[in-house]
Amino acid sequence: MSIVVVMLIGVLQVGTASPNIQSKNLITVLWGLLIISLELEYNYTTIKPFNKAEKYIADISQTDKYLGELARAEKTQYTAAAADSQKALEGIIKKNPFRLEAYLKLWASQYRKKDFEQCLPLSEKALKSAHCDNKETAGILTFVYFKSLVKAGKEVKGLELLRQHYLMQSDYPIFLFHYGKCIVKTADEEIRRRYLGAAVSLFQECLRSCVKCRHGTIYYWMGQAYEQRKDLPNSLFCYGRAK
């Protein structure tokens, strides 16, 4: 039995969080316990099941009824067909069109299945209907919409979206990184011809703005950009720093 599983069992045996924890943090803890319980119950068949998922779902529901329904849909992903899980999430969205979480769960499920034709209209619906109460949430939704646009072949529109949101949220260099990465990865020769130089500049800005633990990934994609520009010395330098 892996040490990770042993640690997870220990967490479950401790039980739920203290009632003194603020409700938002309490739900985070309960959701983590729910996922651990479901993983142990359905994916680790050699371990005696704890059967605590229902308890955590009930605890979440007491704090937030909507998230309780989402927790029930999460269990459906382990116990029912994929179509049933999708139907459950669609029902939650229909009843609560202004809450964002079910949109994101459904989008992530479709994206993992590479059902990209459904990702774009779903992300557009979320943009129109869901309420984003802080810039972090708005950033997540922007990124979801961007990835949907790219997979739908609308890369120019996706790049413009990132540019606009970076101007509004300049403390989010993640937008710059994915702007540059999209240019490097695209199969559209015209986009690469026009924007590859800009991609290098964006990666350089990311190196100045991002924490050092991100630098390896940034150097790798900057090396890719230099390689496509036939600049072998700088490309080799970046690949060396990416290690």
Accessible surface in RSA format (square Angstrom, percent):
REM  Atomic radii and reference values for relative SASA: ProtOr
REM  Chains: A
REM  Algorithm: Lee & Richards
REM  Probe-radius: 1.40
REM  Slices: 20
REM RES _ NUM      All-atoms   Total-Side   Main-Chain    Non-polar    All polar
REM                ABS   REL    ABS   REL    ABS   REL    ABS   REL    ABS   REL
RES MET A   1   158.32  82.0  71.13  47.1  87.19 207.6  81.88  69.6  76.44 101.3
RES SER A   2    60.87  51.4  43.79  58.4  17.07  39.3  50.08 106.6  10.79  15.1
RES ILE A   3   123.03  70.0 115.93  86.4   7.10  17.1 117.79  84.8   5.24  14.2
RES VAL A   4    88.56  58.3  88.47  80.1   0.09   0.2  88.55  76.9   0.01   0.0
RES VAL A   5     2.80   1.8   2.80   2.5   0.00   0.0   2.80   2.4   0.00   0.0
RES VAL A   6    72.16  47.5  69.02  62.5   3.14   7.6  69.22  60.1   2.94   8.0
RES MET A   7   120.99  62.7 111.90  74.1   9.09  21.6 100.28  85.3  20.71  27.4
RES LEU A   8    41.55  23.1  41.55  29.7   0.00   0.0  41.55  29.2   0.00   0.0
RES ILE A   9    26.93  15.3  26.93  20.1   0.00   0.0  26.93  19.4   0.00   0.0
RES GLY A  10    28.89  35.6   0.00   N/A  28.89  35.6  27.50  75.5   1.39   3.1
RES VAL A  11    67.26  44.3  63.78  57.7   3.48   8.4  66.22  57.5   1.04   2.8
RES LEU A  12     0.00   0.0   0.00   0.0   0.00   0.0   0.00   0.0   0.00   0.0
RES GLN A  13   123.11  68.8  94.61  69.1  28.50  67.9  29.31  62.4  93.80  71.1
RES VAL A  14   127.91  84.2  96.43  87.3  31.48  75.9 102.81  89.3  25.10  68.1
RES GLY A  15    22.20  27.4   0.00   N/A  22.20  27.4  16.96  46.5   5.25  11.8
RES THR A  16    48.20  34.3  26.32  26.7  21.88  52.1   3.54   4.7  44.66  67.5
RES ALA A  17    22.11  20.3   2.34   3.6  19.78  45.0  12.26  17.3   9.85  26.1
RES SER A  18    53.50  45.2  41.47  55.3  12.03  27.7  41.21  87.8  12.28  17.2
RES PRO A  19   124.28  90.6  98.06  89.4  26.21  95.3 102.29  84.5  21.99 136.7
RES ASN A  20   138.62  95.6 108.56 104.9  30.06  72.4  33.36  80.3 105.26 101.7
RES ILE A  21    58.77  33.4  46.77  34.8  12.00  28.9  53.01  38.2   5.76  15.6
RES GLN A  22   136.49  76.3 127.22  93.0   9.28  22.1  44.89  95.6  91.60  69.5
RES SER A  23    66.55  56.2  58.66  78.3   7.89  18.2  26.65  56.8  39.90  55.9
RES LYS A  24   159.14  77.6 153.26  94.0   5.88  14.0 109.52  98.6  49.62  52.9
RES ASN A  25    78.37  54.0  77.72  75.1   0.65   1.6  12.36  29.8  66.00  63.8
RES LEU A  26    30.08  16.8  30.08  21.5   0.00   0.0  30.08  21.1   0.00   0.0
RES ILE A  27    21.90  12.5  21.90  16.3   0.00   0.0  21.90  15.8   0.00   0.0
RES THR A  28    92.76  66.0  83.84  85.0   8.92  21.3  67.45  90.6  25.30  38.3
RES VAL A  29    59.49  39.1  52.05  47.1   7.43  17.9  58.23  50.6   1.26   3.4
RES LEU A  30     3.09   1.7   3.09   2.2   0.00   0.0   3.09   2.2   0.00   0.0
RES TRP A  31    51.90  20.8  51.90  25.1   0.00   0.0  38.93  20.8  12.96  21.0
RES GLY A  32    31.73  39.1   0.00   N/A  31.73  39.1  30.82  84.6   0.90   2.0
RES LEU A  33     6.92   3.9   6.23   4.5   0.69   1.7   6.23   4.4   0.69   1.9
RES LEU A  34     0.00   0.0   0.00   0.0   0.00   0.0   0.00   0.0   0.00   0.0
RES ILE A  35    49.90  28.4  49.90  37.2   0.00   0.0  49.90  35.9   0.00   0.0
RES ILE A  36    30.86  17.6  29.82  22.2   1.05   2.5  30.86  22.2   0.00   0.0
RES SER A  37     1.02   0.9   0.07   0.1   0.95   2.2   0.00   0.0   1.02   1.4
RES LEU A  38     0.00   0.0   0.00   0.0   0.00   0.0   0.00   0.0   0.00   0.0
RES GLU A  39    53.48  30.7  53.48  40.5   0.00   0.0  18.62  36.0  34.85  28.5
RES LEU A  40     0.99   0.6   0.53   0.4   0.47   1.2   0.53   0.4   0.47   1.3
RES GLU A  41    42.43  24.4  25.68  19.4  16.75  39.9   5.62  10.9  36.81  30.1
RES TYR A  42    75.77  35.4  54.78  31.2  20.99  54.6  46.29  34.8  29.48  36.3
RES ASN A  43    86.40  59.6  56.68  54.8  29.72  71.6  18.30  44.0  68.10  65.8
RES TYR A  44    82.76  38.6  78.71  44.8   4.05  10.5  44.06  33.1  38.70  47.7
RES THR A  45   123.17  87.6  89.43  90.7  33.74  80.4  68.82  92.4  54.35  82.2
RES THR A  46   133.62  95.0  96.03  97.4  37.59  89.6  83.83 112.6  49.78  75.3
RES ILE A  47    16.02   9.1   9.73   7.2   6.29  15.2  12.93   9.3   3.09   8.4
RES LYS A  48   177.81  86.7 162.57  99.8  15.23  36.3 111.58 100.4  66.23  70.5
RES PRO A  49    65.80  48.0  56.05  51.1   9.75  35.4  56.30  46.5   9.50  59.1
RES PHE A  50    51.49  25.8  32.10  19.9  19.39  50.5  35.89  21.8  15.59  44.6
RES ASN A  51   100.14  69.1  76.05  73.5  24.09  58.0  29.10  70.0  71.04  68.7
RES LYS A  52    56.52  27.6  55.53  34.1   0.99   2.4  37.05  33.4  19.46  20.7
RES ALA A  53     2.00   1.8   1.70   2.6   0.30   0.7   1.70   2.4   0.30   0.8
RES GLU A  54    76.39  43.9  72.50  54.9   3.88   9.2  55.24 106.8  21.15  17.3
RES LYS A  55   102.04  49.8  92.85  57.0   9.19  21.9  88.45  79.6  13.59  14.5
RES TYR A  56     0.64   0.3   0.64   0.4   0.00   0.0   0.14   0.1   0.50   0.6
RES ILE A  57     4.63   2.6   4.63   3.4   0.00   0.0   4.63   3.3   0.00   0.0
RES ALA A  58    51.27  47.1  44.36  68.5   6.91  15.7  50.36  70.9   0.91   2.4
RES ASP A  59    32.89  23.0  30.63  30.5   2.25   5.3   9.26  21.8  23.63  23.6
RES ILE A  60     0.00   0.0   0.00   0.0   0.00   0.0   0.00   0.0   0.00   0.0
RES SER A  61    42.71  36.1  32.99  44.0   9.73  22.4  24.06  51.2  18.66  26.1
RES GLN A  62   157.17  87.9 116.98  85.5  40.19  95.7  43.77  93.2 113.40  86.0
RES THR A  63    48.89  34.8  16.46  16.7  32.43  77.3  14.31  19.2  34.58  52.3
RES ASP A  64    34.17  23.9  27.78  27.6   6.39  15.1  11.04  26.0  23.13  23.1
RES LYS A  65   159.59  77.9 152.04  93.3   7.55  18.0  94.99  85.5  64.60  68.8
RES TYR A  66    13.63   6.4   8.39   4.8   5.25  13.6  10.98   8.3   2.65   3.3
RES LEU A  67    21.79  12.1  21.79  15.6   0.00   0.0  21.79  15.3   0.00   0.0
RES GLY A  68     2.09   2.6   0.00   N/A   2.09   2.6   0.93   2.5   1.16   2.6
RES GLU A  69    46.19  26.5  39.64  30.0   6.56  15.6  28.86  55.8  17.33  14.2
RES LEU A  70     5.60   3.1   5.42   3.9   0.18   0.5   5.42   3.8   0.18   0.5
RES ALA A  71     0.00   0.0   0.00   0.0   0.00   0.0   0.00   0.0   0.00   0.0
RES ARG A  72   111.13  46.7 111.04  56.6   0.09   0.2  54.14  74.0  56.98  34.5
RES ALA A  73     2.08   1.9   1.06   1.6   1.02   2.3   1.76   2.5   0.32   0.8
RES GLU A  74    10.98   6.3  10.36   7.8   0.62   1.5   0.26   0.5  10.73   8.8
RES LYS A  75    37.99  18.5  37.99  23.3   0.00   0.0  12.46  11.2  25.53  27.2
RES THR A  76    25.50  18.1  24.37  24.7   1.13   2.7  10.95  14.7  14.56  22.0
RES GLN A  77    57.91  32.4  28.77  21.0  29.14  69.4  18.13  38.6  39.78  30.2
RES TYR A  78    54.88  25.6  26.88  15.3  28.00  72.9  22.84  17.2  32.04  39.5
RES THR A  79    71.24  50.7  32.67  33.1  38.57  91.9  28.49  38.3  42.74  64.6
RES ALA A  80    44.25  40.7  17.67  27.3  26.59  60.5  28.98  40.8  15.28  40.5
RES ALA A  81    62.55  57.5  45.86  70.8  16.68  38.0  57.19  80.5   5.36  14.2
RES ALA A  82    65.21  60.0  48.33  74.6  16.88  38.4  55.28  77.9   9.92  26.3
RES ALA A  83    74.88  68.8  60.84  93.9  14.05  32.0  68.23  96.1   6.65  17.6
RES ASP A  84    73.91  51.8  69.27  68.9   4.65  11.0  14.72  34.6  59.20  59.0
RES SER A  85     8.35   7.1   8.35  11.1   0.00   0.0   5.56  11.8   2.79   3.9
RES GLN A  86    47.13  26.4  45.01  32.9   2.12   5.0   7.32  15.6  39.81  30.2
RES LYS A  87   150.30  73.3 146.62  90.0   3.69   8.8  89.42  80.5  60.89  64.9
RES ALA A  88    35.84  33.0  21.26  32.8  14.58  33.2  33.24  46.8   2.59   6.9
RES LEU A  89     1.61   0.9   1.61   1.2   0.00   0.0   1.61   1.1   0.00   0.0
RES GLU A  90    78.56  45.1  72.36  54.7   6.20  14.8  28.85  55.8  49.71  40.6
RES GLY A  91    31.70  39.1   0.00   N/A  31.70  39.1  30.59  84.0   1.11   2.5
RES ILE A  92    10.13   5.8   9.68   7.2   0.45   1.1   9.68   7.0   0.45   1.2
RES ILE A  93     4.58   2.6   4.34   3.2   0.24   0.6   4.58   3.3   0.00   0.0
RES LYS A  94   176.98  86.3 155.29  95.3  21.69  51.7 103.31  93.0  73.68  78.5
RES LYS A  95   138.45  67.5 107.10  65.7  31.35  74.6  77.96  70.2  60.49  64.4
RES ASN A  96    39.65  27.3  34.62  33.5   5.03  12.1   5.99  14.4  33.66  32.5
RES PRO A  97    42.53  31.0  42.53  38.8   0.00   0.0  42.53  35.1   0.00   0.0
RES PHE A  98   138.94  69.5 136.23  84.4   2.71   7.1 136.23  82.6   2.71   7.8
RES ARG A  99    79.50  33.4  78.13  39.8   1.37   3.3  40.13  54.8  39.37  23.9
RES LEU A 100    11.44   6.4   9.22   6.6   2.22   5.6   9.22   6.5   2.22   6.0
RES GLU A 101    62.28  35.8  60.59  45.8   1.68   4.0  33.25  64.3  29.02  23.7
RES ALA A 102     0.21   0.2   0.21   0.3   0.00   0.0   0.21   0.3   0.00   0.0
RES TYR A 103     2.09   1.0   1.79   1.0   0.30   0.8   1.88   1.4   0.20   0.3
RES LEU A 104    43.57  24.3  41.14  29.4   2.43   6.1  41.48  29.1   2.09   5.6
RES LYS A 105    53.94  26.3  51.73  31.7   2.21   5.3  29.98  27.0  23.97  25.5
RES LEU A 106     5.47   3.0   5.47   3.9   0.00   0.0   5.47   3.8   0.00   0.0
RES TRP A 107    23.67   9.5  23.67  11.5   0.00   0.0  23.67  12.6   0.00   0.0
RES ALA A 108    32.51  29.9  30.73  47.4   1.79   4.1  32.30  45.5   0.21   0.6
RES SER A 109    20.09  17.0  19.38  25.9   0.70   1.6   1.04   2.2  19.05  26.7
RES GLN A 110     6.28   3.5   6.28   4.6   0.00   0.0   0.05   0.1   6.22   4.7
RES TYR A 111    47.08  22.0  44.19  25.1   2.90   7.5  37.60  28.3   9.48  11.7
RES ARG A 112   162.87  68.4 132.73  67.7  30.14  71.8  76.99 105.2  85.88  52.0
RES LYS A 113   101.95  49.7  71.25  43.7  30.70  73.1  65.30  58.8  36.65  39.0
RES LYS A 114   156.65  76.4 138.33  84.9  18.32  43.6  80.43  72.4  76.22  81.2
RES ASP A 115    49.88  34.9  44.46  44.2   5.42  12.8  15.77  37.1  34.11  34.0
RES PHE A 116    48.50  24.3  45.20  28.0   3.30   8.6  45.41  27.5   3.09   8.8
RES GLU A 117   152.01  87.3 132.79 100.5  19.22  45.8  56.76 109.8  95.25  77.8
RES GLN A 118    85.31  47.7  84.05  61.4   1.26   3.0   7.96  17.0  77.34  58.7
RES CYS A 119     0.15   0.1   0.15   0.2   0.00   0.0   0.15   0.4   0.00   0.0
RES LEU A 120    17.44   9.7  17.44  12.5   0.00   0.0  17.44  12.3   0.00   0.0
RES PRO A 121    67.36  49.1  60.86  55.5   6.50  23.6  62.35  51.5   5.00  31.1
RES LEU A 122    19.32  10.8  14.88  10.6   4.44  11.2  18.37  12.9   0.95   2.5
RES SER A 123     1.83   1.5   0.00   0.0   1.83   4.2   1.83   3.9   0.00   0.0
RES GLU A 124    51.91  29.8  51.04  38.6   0.88   2.1  13.90  26.9  38.01  31.0
RES LYS A 125   100.01  48.8  95.69  58.7   4.32  10.3  57.16  51.5  42.84  45.6
RES ALA A 126     1.79   1.6   1.79   2.8   0.00   0.0   1.79   2.5   0.00   0.0
RES LEU A 127    73.62  41.0  49.89  35.7  23.74  59.7  50.08  35.2  23.55  63.4
RES LYS A 128   181.04  88.3 140.21  86.0  40.83  97.2  91.45  82.3  89.59  95.4
RES SER A 129    33.01  27.9  23.32  31.1   9.68  22.3   6.19  13.2  26.82  37.6
RES ALA A 130    14.17  13.0   0.00   0.0  14.17  32.2   0.00   0.0  14.17  37.5
RES HIS A 131   125.32  68.5 109.94  76.4  15.38  39.4  80.23  82.7  45.09  52.5
RES CYS A 132    41.04  31.0  16.63  18.5  24.41  57.4   9.77  24.8  31.27  33.7
RES ASP A 133   108.01  75.7  73.87  73.5  34.14  80.7  27.83  65.5  80.17  80.0
RES ASN A 134    58.54  40.4  44.55  43.0  13.99  33.7  34.64  83.4  23.90  23.1
RES LYS A 135    97.16  47.4  87.76  53.8   9.40  22.4  61.37  55.2  35.79  38.1
RES GLU A 136    93.52  53.7  91.06  68.9   2.46   5.9  52.66 101.9  40.86  33.4
RES THR A 137    29.40  20.9  29.10  29.5   0.30   0.7  13.11  17.6  16.29  24.6
RES ALA A 138    30.52  28.1  28.18  43.5   2.34   5.3  29.38  41.4   1.14   3.0
RES GLY A 139     5.50   6.8   0.00   N/A   5.50   6.8   3.80  10.4   1.70   3.8
RES ILE A 140    93.10  53.0  88.47  65.9   4.64  11.2  92.18  66.4   0.92   2.5
RES LEU A 141     5.01   2.8   5.01   3.6   0.00   0.0   5.01   3.5   0.00   0.0
RES THR A 142     2.34   1.7   1.69   1.7   0.65   1.5   0.62   0.8   1.72   2.6
RES PHE A 143    54.87  27.5  54.87  34.0   0.00   0.0  54.87  33.3   0.00   0.0
RES VAL A 144    11.73   7.7  11.73  10.6   0.00   0.0  11.73  10.2   0.00   0.0
RES TYR A 145    19.60   9.2  19.60  11.2   0.00   0.0  10.35   7.8   9.26  11.4
RES PHE A 146     9.33   4.7   9.33   5.8   0.00   0.0   9.33   5.7   0.00   0.0
RES LYS A 147    58.61  28.6  56.84  34.9   1.78   4.2  19.32  17.4  39.29  41.9
RES SER A 148     0.29   0.2   0.00   0.0   0.29   0.7   0.15   0.3   0.14   0.2
RES LEU A 149     0.27   0.2   0.27   0.2   0.00   0.0   0.27   0.2   0.00   0.0
RES VAL A 150    40.54  26.7  32.78  29.7   7.76  18.7  32.78  28.5   7.76  21.0
RES LYS A 151    95.57  46.6  69.16  42.4  26.40  62.9  21.61  19.4  73.96  78.8
RES ALA A 152    45.05  41.4  11.58  17.9  33.47  76.1  22.66  31.9  22.39  59.3
RES GLY A 153    58.85  72.6   0.00   N/A  58.85  72.6  29.35  80.5  29.51  66.1
RES LYS A 154    98.45  48.0  90.83  55.7   7.62  18.2  58.31  52.5  40.15  42.8
RES GLU A 155    30.48  17.5  28.05  21.2   2.44   5.8   2.66   5.2  27.82  22.7
RES VAL A 156    84.52  55.6  82.45  74.6   2.08   5.0  82.48  71.7   2.04   5.5
RES LYS A 157   106.19  51.8  98.61  60.5   7.58  18.1  67.63  60.9  38.56  41.1
RES GLY A 158     0.00   0.0   0.00   N/A   0.00   0.0   0.00   0.0   0.00   0.0
RES LEU A 159     4.67   2.6   4.67   3.3   0.00   0.0   4.67   3.3   0.00   0.0
RES GLU A 160    65.27  37.5  62.98  47.6   2.29   5.5  37.17  71.9  28.11  22.9
RES LEU A 161    24.24  13.5  21.71  15.5   2.54   6.4  23.80  16.7   0.44   1.2
RES LEU A 162     1.01   0.6   0.50   0.4   0.52   1.3   0.68   0.5   0.33   0.9
RES ARG A 163   108.28  45.5 104.10  53.1   4.18  10.0  49.54  67.7  58.74  35.6
RES GLN A 164    83.58  46.7  81.42  59.5   2.16   5.1  18.21  38.8  65.37  49.6
RES HIS A 165    33.82  18.5  33.82  23.5   0.00   0.0  19.40  20.0  14.42  16.8
RES TYR A 166    44.62  20.8  44.62  25.4   0.00   0.0  28.15  21.2  16.48  20.3
RES LEU A 167   122.30  68.1  93.17  66.7  29.13  73.2  95.45  67.0  26.85  72.2
RES MET A 168   132.26  68.5  95.79  63.4  36.47  86.8  61.16  52.0  71.09  94.2
RES GLN A 169    19.81  11.1  16.50  12.1   3.31   7.9  13.97  29.7   5.84   4.4
RES SER A 170    75.22  63.6  60.40  80.6  14.81  34.1  23.70  50.5  51.51  72.2
RES ASP A 171    85.37  59.8  58.53  58.3  26.84  63.5  48.95 115.2  36.42  36.3
RES TYR A 172    41.86  19.5  39.54  22.5   2.32   6.0  36.88  27.7   4.99   6.1
RES PRO A 173    27.21  19.8  27.21  24.8   0.00   0.0  27.21  22.5   0.00   0.0
RES ILE A 174    83.47  47.5  80.37  59.9   3.10   7.5  82.58  59.5   0.90   2.4
RES PHE A 175     3.76   1.9   3.05   1.9   0.71   1.9   3.53   2.1   0.24   0.7
RES LEU A 176    14.05   7.8  13.96  10.0   0.09   0.2  14.05   9.9   0.00   0.0
RES PHE A 177    19.10   9.6  19.10  11.8   0.00   0.0  19.10  11.6   0.00   0.0
RES HIS A 178    29.78  16.3  29.02  20.2   0.75   1.9  14.60  15.0  15.18  17.7
RES TYR A 179    28.05  13.1  28.05  16.0   0.00   0.0  11.77   8.8  16.29  20.1
RES GLY A 180     0.00   0.0   0.00   N/A   0.00   0.0   0.00   0.0   0.00   0.0
RES LYS A 181    50.86  24.8  50.86  31.2   0.00   0.0   8.85   8.0  42.01  44.8
RES CYS A 182    10.79   8.2   3.41   3.8   7.38  17.3   8.74  22.2   2.05   2.2
RES ILE A 183     0.00   0.0   0.00   0.0   0.00   0.0   0.00   0.0   0.00   0.0
RES VAL A 184     4.77   3.1   1.01   0.9   3.76   9.1   1.01   0.9   3.76  10.2
RES LYS A 185   130.98  63.9  99.18  60.9  31.80  75.7  58.09  52.3  72.88  77.6
RES THR A 186     4.88   3.5   0.08   0.1   4.80  11.4   3.91   5.3   0.96   1.5
RES ALA A 187    96.13  88.4  69.47 107.2  26.65  60.6  75.36 106.1  20.77  55.0
RES ASP A 188    59.08  41.4  48.74  48.5  10.34  24.4  16.65  39.2  42.44  42.3
RES GLU A 189   118.43  68.0 112.20  84.9   6.23  14.8  60.33 116.7  58.10  47.4
RES GLU A 190    81.92  47.0  77.79  58.9   4.13   9.8  48.50  93.8  33.42  27.3
RES ILE A 191     6.34   3.6   6.23   4.6   0.11   0.3   6.34   4.6   0.00   0.0
RES ARG A 192    49.81  20.9  48.91  24.9   0.90   2.1   6.07   8.3  43.74  26.5
RES ARG A 193   173.37  72.8 139.02  70.9  34.35  81.8  77.80 106.3  95.58  57.9
RES ARG A 194   140.89  59.2 107.23  54.7  33.66  80.1  20.88  28.5 120.01  72.7
RES TYR A 195    49.48  23.1  49.48  28.2   0.00   0.0  30.65  23.0  18.82  23.2
RES LEU A 196    16.55   9.2  16.55  11.8   0.00   0.0  16.55  11.6   0.00   0.0
RES GLY A 197    33.07  40.8   0.00   N/A  33.07  40.8  21.90  60.1  11.16  25.0
RES ALA A 198    46.36  42.6  34.30  52.9  12.06  27.4  41.00  57.7   5.35  14.2
RES ALA A 199     0.00   0.0   0.00   0.0   0.00   0.0   0.00   0.0   0.00   0.0
RES VAL A 200     7.84   5.2   7.84   7.1   0.00   0.0   7.84   6.8   0.00   0.0
RES SER A 201    63.27  53.5  59.41  79.3   3.86   8.9  29.86  63.6  33.41  46.8
RES LEU A 202    34.14  19.0  33.98  24.3   0.17   0.4  34.14  24.0   0.00   0.0
RES PHE A 203     0.00   0.0   0.00   0.0   0.00   0.0   0.00   0.0   0.00   0.0
RES GLN A 204    67.58  37.8  66.07  48.3   1.51   3.6  12.85  27.4  54.73  41.5
RES GLU A 205    55.42  31.8  55.42  41.9   0.00   0.0  17.25  33.4  38.18  31.2
RES CYS A 206     0.00   0.0   0.00   0.0   0.00   0.0   0.00   0.0   0.00   0.0
RES LEU A 207    29.76  16.6  21.66  15.5   8.10  20.4  21.93  15.4   7.83  21.1
RES ARG A 208   173.88  73.0 134.32  68.5  39.56  94.2  75.48 103.2  98.41  59.6
RES SER A 209    57.29  48.4  21.49  28.7  35.81  82.5  18.88  40.2  38.42  53.8
RES CYS A 210    28.43  21.5  14.15  15.8  14.28  33.6   5.86  14.9  22.56  24.3
RES VAL A 211    97.40  64.1  88.41  80.0   8.99  21.7  95.96  83.4   1.44   3.9
RES LYS A 212   175.79  85.8 162.53  99.7  13.26  31.6 105.44  94.9  70.36  74.9
RES CYS A 213   111.02  84.0  68.71  76.6  42.32  99.5  51.87 131.4  59.16  63.8
RES ARG A 214   148.66  62.4 147.72  75.3   0.94   2.2  28.58  39.1 120.08  72.8
RES HIS A 215    39.58  21.6  39.58  27.5   0.00   0.0  26.96  27.8  12.62  14.7
RES GLY A 216    24.74  30.5   0.00   N/A  24.74  30.5  19.06  52.3   5.68  12.7
RES THR A 217    75.24  53.5  67.30  68.2   7.93  18.9  37.77  50.7  37.46  56.6
RES ILE A 218     4.49   2.6   4.49   3.3   0.00   0.0   4.49   3.2   0.00   0.0
RES TYR A 219    25.59  11.9  25.59  14.6   0.00   0.0   5.22   3.9  20.38  25.1
RES TYR A 220    93.22  43.5  93.22  53.0   0.00   0.0  59.98  45.1  33.25  41.0
RES TRP A 221    37.54  15.1  37.54  18.2   0.00   0.0  30.37  16.2   7.17  11.6
RES MET A 222     8.48   4.4   8.48   5.6   0.00   0.0   8.48   7.2   0.00   0.0
RES GLY A 223     0.00   0.0   0.00   N/A   0.00   0.0   0.00   0.0   0.00   0.0
RES GLN A 224    45.83  25.6  45.24  33.1   0.58   1.4   0.52   1.1  45.31  34.4
RES ALA A 225     0.00   0.0   0.00   0.0   0.00   0.0   0.00   0.0   0.00   0.0
RES TYR A 226    23.61  11.0  23.61  13.4   0.00   0.0   8.52   6.4  15.09  18.6
RES GLU A 227    87.18  50.0  81.09  61.3   6.08  14.5  28.89  55.9  58.29  47.6
RES GLN A 228    63.90  35.7  41.70  30.5  22.21  52.9  32.62  69.4  31.28  23.7
RES ARG A 229   120.24  50.5  92.65  47.2  27.59  65.7  18.34  25.1 101.90  61.8
RES LYS A 230   181.71  88.6 151.14  92.7  30.57  72.8 102.23  92.0  79.48  84.7
RES ASP A 231    43.33  30.4  37.70  37.5   5.63  13.3  16.89  39.7  26.44  26.4
RES LEU A 232   110.03  61.3 108.19  77.4   1.83   4.6 109.51  76.9   0.52   1.4
RES PRO A 233   103.34  75.3  90.62  82.6  12.72  46.2  97.58  80.6   5.76  35.8
RES ASN A 234    61.67  42.5  61.31  59.3   0.36   0.9   0.76   1.8  60.91  58.9
RES SER A 235     0.87   0.7   0.87   1.2   0.00   0.0   0.00   0.0   0.87   1.2
RES LEU A 236   108.06  60.2  99.58  71.2   8.47  21.3  99.93  70.2   8.12  21.9
RES PHE A 237   110.74  55.4  99.80  61.8  10.93  28.4 109.13  66.2   1.61   4.6
RES CYS A 238     1.94   1.5   1.94   2.2   0.00   0.0   0.00   0.0   1.94   2.1
RES TYR A 239    54.58  25.5  51.01  29.0   3.57   9.3  50.59  38.0   3.98   4.9
RES GLY A 240    39.83  49.1   0.00   N/A  39.83  49.1  25.60  70.2  14.23  31.9
RES ARG A 241   129.17  54.2 113.77  58.0  15.40  36.7  29.05  39.7 100.13  60.7
RES ALA A 242    28.23  26.0   8.56  13.2  19.67  44.7   8.70  12.3  19.53  51.7
RES LYS A 243   213.52 104.2 145.83  89.5  67.69 161.2 125.35 112.8  88.17  93.9
END  Absolute sums over single chains surface
CHAIN  1 A    13914.9      11526.3       2388.6       8043.0       5871.9
END  Absolute sums over all chains
TOTAL         13914.9      11526.3       2388.6       8043.0       5871.9
